[in-house]
Amino acid sequence: MTTGSSKPIGVFDSGLGGLTVAKEIFRLLPNEDIVYFGDTGRTPYGPRSKDIVKEFSRQDANFLVEQSVKLIVVACNTASALALPEIESEYNVDMLGVIKPGAESAVKSTKNGKIGIIGTTGTIRSDVYAKEICALDPGIKVFSLACPLFVPLVEEGYVEKQATKYIAEDYLAPFRTNGVDTLVLGCTHYPVLKNVIREVLGDKVVLIDSAEETAQTVYKYLVANSLLREKTADVLHKFYVSDMPDHFHQVAKHFFGDGISNVMRVDITKY
């Protein structure tokens, strides 16, 4: 074990969506402390310019570095697509994104070589998933679609509302005719809508949750770098947001049940 093995894992997202990643890390690595930051005051990142996403991502990363984390997980597809490739070399702490794990899983999953991608406007515009998938298998056909309303629907707790199903039916209609057998949920908010998406597309379309794949990547990284924390009864998870901690706590139950407490607000613009 190295001296860094007792340090926490840092996770940041534009808001609540990264909790899907944090939940999978908790499940797979129950001995690890985690520091989570959700930029709830500036969510969503999806419609913003690349320069602004990079600026916000640097601030998020700077905050986590101040918490002495041993690894930063960029649990935001937009930040992973637009910021991570350019900012990761600026830090002495390694960073892992959510794009590559999801792309690799989709390529392994598809049987007919037709993969759908849904994500924020920024992620889809970057074409990063299609590039990653085609680098792994140039013969695969990728169908990408932005679903910008999904994030605010999740953030506002509209998961079970009929309106959400109507919007999902409208967004996902192309995937009912183009023959995809695999759909990447290219935003960490979207797994919360799995039931709605599955109801619209049916059980024959495999849904790829990059949160699960990212947790596996985190596990492999910690093992490879001898950073796994030894078993301890004293596991501590900390949650920070840039605004509305009470709202975060309330809506986070859709992701995490009642296992979140002590949500603290920080002025992220200082970083």
C-alpha positions as CSV (number, residue, x, y, z in Angstrom):
1,M,0.0,0.0,0.0
2,T,1.1,3.5,-0.7
3,T,0.7,6.5,1.6
4,G,-2.0,7.8,-0.8
5,S,-4.2,4.7,-0.4
6,S,-6.2,6.3,2.5
7,K,-7.0,9.4,0.6
8,P,-10.6,9.8,-0.8
9,I,-11.7,9.5,-4.4
10,G,-12.9,12.7,-5.9
11,V,-16.0,12.8,-8.1
12,F,-17.4,15.9,-9.9
13,D,-20.4,16.5,-12.1
14,S,-22.5,19.4,-13.4
15,G,-25.2,18.5,-10.8
16,L,-26.8,15.4,-9.6
17,G,-26.1,13.0,-12.4
18,G,-22.7,12.0,-11.2
19,L,-24.3,10.3,-8.2
20,T,-25.1,7.4,-10.5
21,V,-21.3,7.0,-10.9
22,A,-20.7,7.6,-7.2
23,K,-23.3,5.0,-6.3
24,E,-21.6,2.3,-8.4
25,I,-18.2,3.2,-6.9
26,F,-19.7,2.9,-3.4
27,R,-21.1,-0.5,-4.4
28,L,-17.9,-1.8,-5.9
29,L,-15.4,-0.2,-3.5
30,P,-17.2,-0.1,-0.1
31,N,-14.0,0.7,1.8
32,E,-13.3,3.9,-0.1
33,D,-14.1,7.5,1.1
34,I,-15.5,9.7,-1.6
35,V,-15.8,13.4,-2.0
36,Y,-18.5,14.4,-4.4
37,F,-19.0,17.9,-5.9
38,G,-22.1,18.8,-7.9
39,D,-22.1,22.1,-9.7
40,T,-25.8,22.6,-9.1
41,G,-25.6,26.4,-9.3
42,R,-24.4,26.2,-13.0
43,T,-26.1,23.0,-14.3
44,P,-26.5,21.9,-17.0
45,Y,-23.1,22.0,-18.8
46,G,-24.5,20.5,-21.9
47,P,-25.6,23.7,-23.8
48,R,-22.5,25.7,-22.8
49,S,-19.5,26.5,-24.9
50,K,-16.3,24.4,-24.8
51,D,-14.3,27.2,-23.2
52,I,-16.9,27.6,-20.4
53,V,-17.1,23.9,-19.7
54,K,-13.3,23.8,-19.4
55,E,-13.3,26.8,-17.1
56,F,-16.0,25.2,-14.9
57,S,-14.2,21.8,-14.9
58,R,-10.9,23.4,-13.8
59,Q,-12.7,25.0,-10.9
60,D,-14.4,21.7,-10.0
61,A,-11.0,19.8,-10.2
62,N,-9.2,22.5,-8.2
63,F,-11.8,22.1,-5.4
64,L,-11.3,18.3,-5.3
65,V,-7.5,18.7,-5.3
66,E,-7.8,20.9,-2.2
67,Q,-9.6,17.9,-0.6
68,S,-6.4,15.8,-1.1
69,V,-8.1,13.2,-3.3
70,K,-6.0,10.4,-4.9
71,L,-8.1,10.3,-8.1
72,I,-10.6,12.5,-9.8
73,V,-13.5,10.9,-11.6
74,V,-15.1,13.3,-14.1
75,A,-18.6,12.0,-13.8
76,C,-20.0,14.3,-16.4
77,N,-20.2,13.3,-20.0
78,T,-20.0,16.9,-21.3
79,A,-16.9,17.7,-19.2
80,S,-15.4,14.3,-20.1
81,A,-15.9,15.1,-23.8
82,L,-15.0,18.8,-23.9
83,A,-12.6,19.5,-21.0
84,L,-10.9,16.3,-19.8
85,P,-8.6,15.8,-22.8
86,E,-7.2,19.3,-22.4
87,I,-7.0,19.8,-18.7
88,E,-5.9,16.4,-17.3
89,S,-2.2,17.1,-17.9
90,E,-2.5,20.3,-15.7
91,Y,-2.9,18.2,-12.5
92,N,-0.7,16.0,-10.4
93,V,-3.8,13.9,-9.7
94,D,-4.9,11.4,-12.4
95,M,-8.3,11.8,-13.9
96,L,-10.8,9.3,-15.4
97,G,-13.8,10.2,-17.5
98,V,-17.0,8.3,-18.4
99,I,-16.7,8.2,-22.2
100,K,-14.3,5.4,-22.9
101,P,-15.7,2.9,-20.5
102,G,-19.2,3.4,-22.0
103,A,-18.0,3.2,-25.5
104,E,-16.0,0.0,-24.9
105,S,-19.0,-1.7,-23.2
106,A,-21.3,-0.7,-26.2
107,V,-18.9,-2.3,-28.7
108,K,-18.8,-5.5,-26.7
109,S,-22.6,-5.5,-26.4
110,T,-23.8,-4.9,-30.0
111,K,-24.7,-7.9,-32.1
112,N,-25.9,-6.1,-35.3
113,G,-23.3,-3.3,-35.3
114,K,-25.8,-0.5,-34.8
115,I,-25.3,1.6,-31.6
116,G,-27.4,4.6,-30.5
117,I,-26.0,7.4,-28.4
118,I,-28.1,9.9,-26.4
119,G,-26.5,12.8,-24.5
120,T,-26.5,16.5,-23.9
121,T,-26.1,18.9,-26.8
122,G,-22.4,19.5,-25.9
123,T,-21.6,15.8,-25.8
124,I,-23.4,14.9,-29.0
125,R,-21.9,17.9,-30.8
126,S,-18.4,16.8,-29.8
127,D,-19.1,13.4,-31.5
128,V,-16.7,11.9,-28.9
129,Y,-18.7,8.7,-28.4
130,A,-18.9,8.0,-32.2
131,K,-15.1,8.7,-32.5
132,E,-14.3,6.4,-29.6
133,I,-16.6,3.6,-30.9
134,C,-15.4,3.8,-34.5
135,A,-11.8,3.7,-33.3
136,L,-12.6,0.4,-31.5
137,D,-14.6,-1.0,-34.5
138,P,-14.8,1.1,-37.7
139,G,-17.6,-1.2,-39.0
140,I,-20.1,-0.1,-36.4
141,K,-22.9,2.4,-37.4
142,V,-23.5,5.0,-34.7
143,F,-26.7,7.0,-34.4
144,S,-26.3,10.0,-32.1
145,L,-29.1,12.1,-30.6
146,A,-29.2,15.0,-28.2
147,C,-31.9,14.9,-25.5
148,P,-31.4,18.2,-23.6
149,L,-34.6,18.1,-21.6
150,F,-33.7,14.9,-19.8
151,V,-31.3,16.6,-17.5
152,P,-33.7,19.3,-16.1
153,L,-36.4,16.7,-15.8
154,V,-34.2,14.6,-13.6
155,E,-32.9,17.6,-11.6
156,E,-36.4,18.7,-10.9
157,G,-37.5,15.2,-9.8
158,Y,-39.8,14.6,-12.8
159,V,-38.7,11.0,-13.1
160,E,-42.1,9.4,-12.6
161,K,-44.2,12.1,-14.4
162,Q,-46.3,11.3,-17.5
163,A,-44.8,14.3,-19.2
164,T,-41.3,12.7,-19.0
165,K,-42.6,9.6,-20.9
166,Y,-44.1,11.8,-23.6
167,I,-40.8,13.6,-24.1
168,A,-38.9,10.3,-24.1
169,E,-41.3,8.9,-26.7
170,D,-40.7,11.9,-28.9
171,Y,-36.9,12.0,-28.5
172,L,-36.4,8.2,-28.9
173,A,-38.7,7.7,-31.9
174,P,-35.8,7.4,-34.4
175,F,-34.3,4.5,-32.4
176,R,-37.5,2.5,-32.9
177,T,-36.9,2.5,-36.7
178,N,-33.2,2.5,-37.3
179,G,-32.5,-0.9,-35.8
180,V,-30.1,-0.1,-33.0
181,D,-29.7,-3.0,-30.5
182,T,-27.6,-1.1,-28.1
183,L,-28.1,2.4,-26.6
184,V,-25.5,4.3,-24.7
185,L,-26.9,6.5,-21.9
186,G,-24.4,9.2,-22.6
187,C,-25.1,11.4,-19.7
188,T,-24.9,10.4,-16.0
189,H,-28.4,11.7,-15.4
190,Y,-29.9,9.4,-17.8
191,P,-29.7,6.1,-15.9
192,V,-32.3,7.6,-13.5
193,L,-34.7,7.4,-16.6
194,K,-33.8,3.8,-17.4
195,N,-37.3,2.5,-16.7
196,V,-38.9,5.2,-19.0
197,I,-36.4,4.6,-21.8
198,R,-36.8,0.8,-21.5
199,E,-40.6,1.2,-21.7
200,V,-40.3,3.3,-24.9
201,L,-37.7,1.1,-26.6
202,G,-38.5,-2.4,-25.3
203,D,-36.3,-5.0,-23.7
204,K,-34.5,-6.0,-26.9
205,V,-32.4,-2.8,-26.8
206,V,-29.5,-3.1,-24.4
207,L,-29.0,0.1,-22.3
208,I,-25.3,0.9,-21.5
209,D,-24.9,2.6,-18.2
210,S,-21.5,4.2,-18.3
211,A,-21.6,4.6,-14.5
212,E,-21.2,0.9,-14.0
213,E,-18.4,0.7,-16.5
214,T,-16.6,3.7,-15.0
215,A,-16.7,2.1,-11.5
216,Q,-15.0,-0.9,-12.9
217,T,-12.3,1.4,-14.5
218,V,-11.8,3.1,-11.1
219,Y,-11.4,-0.3,-9.4
220,K,-8.8,-1.4,-12.0
221,Y,-6.9,1.9,-11.6
222,L,-6.7,1.6,-7.9
223,V,-5.5,-2.0,-8.0
224,A,-2.9,-1.2,-10.7
225,N,-1.5,1.7,-8.7
226,S,-1.7,0.0,-5.3
227,L,-4.2,2.7,-4.1
228,L,-7.0,0.5,-2.7
229,R,-7.9,1.4,0.8
230,E,-7.6,-1.3,3.4
231,K,-10.8,-2.5,5.0
232,T,-12.0,-0.1,7.7
233,A,-15.2,0.5,9.6
234,D,-14.7,4.3,9.3
235,V,-15.9,5.2,5.8
236,L,-16.8,8.8,5.3
237,H,-18.5,10.3,2.2
238,K,-18.8,14.0,1.8
239,F,-21.1,15.9,-0.6
240,Y,-20.6,19.4,-1.8
241,V,-22.7,21.6,-4.1
242,S,-22.4,25.1,-5.5
243,D,-26.0,26.0,-4.7
244,M,-29.3,24.6,-3.2
245,P,-28.0,21.9,-0.9
246,D,-31.5,21.2,0.4
247,H,-32.8,20.6,-3.1
248,F,-29.8,18.4,-3.9
249,H,-30.5,16.3,-0.8
250,Q,-34.2,15.9,-1.7
251,V,-33.8,15.0,-5.4
252,A,-30.7,12.8,-4.7
253,K,-33.0,10.2,-3.2
254,H,-34.0,9.3,-6.8
255,F,-30.4,8.3,-7.3
256,F,-29.3,7.1,-3.9
257,G,-32.1,6.4,-1.5
258,D,-31.7,7.9,1.9
259,G,-27.9,7.4,2.1
260,I,-26.9,11.1,1.7
261,S,-26.5,13.5,4.5
262,N,-24.4,16.6,5.3
263,V,-24.6,18.3,1.9
264,M,-22.5,21.4,2.1
265,R,-22.5,24.5,-0.2
266,V,-19.1,25.9,-1.4
267,D,-18.4,29.0,-3.5
268,I,-16.9,27.2,-6.5
269,T,-16.0,30.5,-8.2
270,K,-13.1,30.9,-5.7
271,Y,-11.4,28.0,-7.3
